[in-house]
Amino acid sequence: MNHVYQEGKAFAKSYILPYTERTDKESSFPEESFKELGERGFLKLLIPEEYGGFGKGLEEHAQACLAFAETCSTTALCYMMHNVAVMCLVTHGSEELKKKIFADIIENGTFMALAYSEFGTGTHFYITEMTAKVNGDSTTFTGKKSMVTSAAYASYYLVLAPSVEEGKINNWVVPLESEGLSFETSEWNGLGMRGNSSCPMNLNQVTLHSSYRIGAEGSGEEQVFNVVAPFFITGLGAVYSGTAMHMYEIASSHAVNRKYPDGSSLSAIETIQVHIGNMYKQASAAKAITLEAARAGVTGEADALAKILSARIFASEAAIECGRLAMRVGGGKAYNKALPLERLLRDAYAGQIMAPSADVLSVWLGKALTGQMIP
Ligand SMILES: Cc1cc2nc3c(=O)[nH]c(=O)nc-3n(C[C@H](O)[C@H](O)[C@H](O)COP(=O)(O)OP(=O)(O)OC[C@H]3O[C@@H](n4cnc5c(N)ncnc54)[C@H](O)[C@@H]3O)c2cc1C
């Protein structure tokens, strides 16, 4: 896979677009699209070549998420989470864990999810109130995660839990079939991203062998800040840039095609032209800064972190602003859902609150730029 963005666009047209409306209306997980994501290789995008994957990195991750979000924000977000989980395994997983899970993803089209946030600690997801009792080679987990995207559909869930080392955490892989694992799927009723299945997950005395821990004892925080953060935050930048671009495309096409009785087009009105211009400006700037942040992340530039944080904050805000303007351009047709702009505006609202939220990241950005510790 050499032109990930272009291949992602072509994939989305054939295998995501047909289900996008239904995903939102019926709040149904895009299962058909995920089956195709497996068959056409996107689930193995970040899996190293020696395990049978494409061995791609942060830039291609951003390109794929962006391409999918320009068609369906929900599918892009669920896919994004899978890639982040895969990357934790790539960088910190044991040989045994990598072989087992990567083979399952590649051969059976299974995928992964992130079960980090809890009801108590909320947006500060790296702080966990789970209990983890160690007994020889086994650890027994009890606790509850609050919003798990792809819940009950993904085959593996990354879970943060306390380490035996005081004040440290571990990152574990919990397989779907683990005894004591359950989901409250009826509790997902999001404003947007309706197909996400982002519901609570219960761990009631789930016991795992130590081989399911990713990395060394107590290395969870390092994984959160060095792997999850860049891939997740850049991925969110890509998802919301794509959502913003999607809104611009729909609104501008509507403005050109909507004709008044005298034959004139909505797009001939100057105020509409200004709205369309502002949407394009926001969406293309979000897209550009996200791709630039991914590039800077790969080359390890000094201000890569600041760029990644800026991209995610800017894209989240741009998507909401594009939604506001798109609803003005779309008028009654948008309001009455004859155009999918209302759906995209609802999807966009998830951007500012997904952890770490845009407000939290704004503080982190200031800290990063002034040489202070994050968080
Ligand atoms: C569509 C969607 C999908 C999700 N999927 C997942 C998933 O797959 N896995 C997962 O682990 N989680 C997921 N989440 C959960 C999400 O990442 C957050 O953890 C969750 O939304 C936090 O909700 P809360 O009400 O507990 O936030 P709270 O912690 O109560 O925060 C409430 C508000 O206060 C603000 N705030 C809190 N602390 C600060 C601070 N120090 N500085 C500035 N502002 C602050 C926040 O910005 C937030 O808007 C998802 C959320 C959404 C909306």
The ligand as an ORCA input file, in Angstrom:
! r2SCAN-3c Opt
* xyz 0 1
  C     -17.573      9.396     20.707
  C     -16.712      9.043     21.869
  C     -15.955      7.888     21.831
  C     -15.143      7.536     22.911
  N     -14.409      6.402     22.826
  C     -13.582      6.055     23.838
  C     -12.777      4.888     23.746
  O     -12.804      4.150     22.766
  N     -11.979      4.563     24.785
  C     -11.904      5.339     25.889
  O     -11.141      4.999     26.775
  N     -12.665      6.469     26.018
  C     -13.506      6.839     25.023
  N     -14.291      7.965     25.129
  C     -14.292      8.700     26.400
  C     -13.558     10.029     26.325
  O     -12.289      9.833     25.810
  C     -13.488     10.747     27.665
  O     -12.747     10.021     28.588
  C     -14.828     11.014     28.238
  O     -15.621     11.638     27.261
  C     -14.698     11.882     29.477
  O     -16.006     12.171     29.937
  P     -16.296     12.763     31.389
  O     -17.698     13.232     31.380
  O     -15.932     11.803     32.465
  O     -15.286     13.992     31.439
  P     -14.810     14.832     32.665
  O     -13.475     14.358     33.104
  O     -15.906     14.919     33.686
  O     -14.612     16.263     31.993
  C     -15.730     17.120     31.715
  C     -15.249     18.345     30.973
  O     -14.340     19.065     31.806
  C     -13.175     19.376     31.106
  N     -12.002     19.186     31.955
  C     -11.768     18.193     32.852
  N     -10.560     18.362     33.423
  C     -10.003     19.449     32.857
  C      -8.752     20.117     33.025
  N      -7.826     19.715     33.898
  N      -8.500     21.226     32.275
  C      -9.449     21.677     31.400
  N     -10.652     21.095     31.204
  C     -10.914     19.990     31.929
  C     -13.085     18.427     29.923
  O     -12.601     19.120     28.825
  C     -14.514     17.964     29.700
  O     -15.083     18.608     28.590
  C     -15.095      8.359     24.060
  C     -15.859      9.546     24.098
  C     -16.654      9.872     23.020
  C     -17.445     11.140     23.086
*
